[in-house]
Amino acid sequence: MGKLPFEIQSFPNQLLTLFREAQASSLPKIHTGRCKGSVKGCYSLLPTNNGAFIFVIDGAFEIQGRLLHLRDALAMWNTEAITFEALSHEDPPNCRGLHWSELLLLPFYSENFTLSL
């Protein structure tokens, strides 16, 4: 498995871009976020009316009113922003502390996306 270009534990409660070179090229941007406790956020899509794939790596999130747990995924399109809330909880006494919730977010352009069933 590849190593991240940063220590994700050093940036709690933030969405980070995994590959910096994607910012200056046509490569897709992939973001990850690791949240401790109950954290709310909003990801704005530019240009608007695009979409994103969201995958929960660990923990639980509420994304646009939908509850997602470990290994759940959601595809959204034709939206301007995606709201989310990490739903971590405290461990019982004498345990490690708070659980982390972690997700991946991959924005895409709606005009380049087709869904066939």
C-alpha positions in Angstrom: 0.0 0.0 0.0 1.3 3.5 -0.9 2.3 6.1 1.7 0.4 9.4 2.0 2.5 12.5 1.3 1.6 13.7 4.8 0.7 12.4 8.2 -3.1 12.5 8.2 -3.2 12.5 12.0 -1.5 15.9 11.9 -4.5 17.5 10.2 -7.6 16.5 12.1 -11.1 17.8 11.0 -9.9 18.9 7.6 -10.4 17.8 4.0 -6.9 17.3 2.5 -5.9 16.8 -1.2 -4.1 13.5 -1.5 -2.1 14.3 -4.7 -0.9 17.9 -5.0 0.0 17.5 -8.7 -3.7 16.9 -9.4 -4.4 20.6 -8.6 -2.4 21.7 -11.6 -3.4 19.0 -14.1 -6.4 17.2 -15.5 -6.0 14.4 -12.9 -9.0 14.0 -10.6 -8.6 15.6 -7.2 -9.0 13.1 -4.3 -9.6 14.4 -0.8 -9.5 12.6 2.5 -10.7 13.8 5.9 -10.2 12.4 9.3 -12.6 13.8 11.9 -12.6 13.3 15.7 -15.9 13.8 17.5 -18.9 15.4 15.9 -17.6 17.7 13.1 -19.7 19.5 10.4 -18.4 20.6 7.1 -19.3 21.6 3.6 -17.5 20.9 0.3 -18.3 23.4 -2.5 -18.1 22.0 -6.0 -16.6 24.3 -8.7 -17.9 24.7 -11.3 -21.4 24.2 -9.8 -23.8 21.4 -10.9 -21.0 18.8 -10.7 -20.9 15.9 -8.4 -18.7 13.7 -6.2 -18.2 10.1 -5.0 -17.9 9.8 -1.3 -16.6 6.7 0.4 -16.5 6.1 4.2 -13.2 4.5 5.2 -14.0 4.4 8.9 -16.7 5.5 11.4 -20.0 7.1 10.3 -21.0 10.3 8.5 -24.3 12.0 7.7 -23.9 13.3 4.1 -26.7 15.4 2.7 -29.1 13.8 5.2 -28.0 10.3 4.4 -26.4 8.1 7.1 -23.3 6.3 5.8 -21.2 3.8 7.8 -17.9 1.9 7.3 -17.4 1.0 3.6 -20.6 2.8 2.5 -20.4 5.0 -0.6 -22.6 7.6 -2.2 -22.6 9.3 -5.6 -24.1 12.7 -5.9 -24.4 14.9 -9.0 -26.0 18.2 -10.1 -25.2 19.8 -6.8 -23.3 22.9 -5.8 -22.2 21.8 -2.3 -22.1 18.7 -0.2 -22.7 19.0 3.5 -21.4 16.4 5.9 -21.2 15.6 9.6 -18.8 13.1 11.2 -20.6 11.0 13.8 -17.8 9.8 16.1 -18.6 8.8 19.6 -16.6 8.3 22.8 -15.3 4.9 23.8 -16.4 3.4 27.2 -14.2 4.4 30.1 -10.6 2.9 30.2 -10.4 2.7 26.4 -8.5 4.7 23.8 -10.6 7.8 23.7 -12.6 9.1 20.7 -13.1 7.1 17.6 -12.1 8.7 14.3 -14.3 8.9 11.3 -12.6 9.0 7.9 -13.8 9.5 4.3 -12.6 9.9 0.7 -14.2 12.5 -1.6 -13.7 12.4 -5.3 -15.3 15.3 -7.3 -16.2 14.8 -10.9 -17.7 16.8 -13.7 -21.3 16.0 -14.5 -21.0 16.4 -18.2 -18.3 13.7 -18.3 -20.3 11.3 -16.2 -22.8 8.9 -17.5 -24.7 6.3 -15.5 -25.9 3.1 -17.2 -28.0 0.4 -15.6 
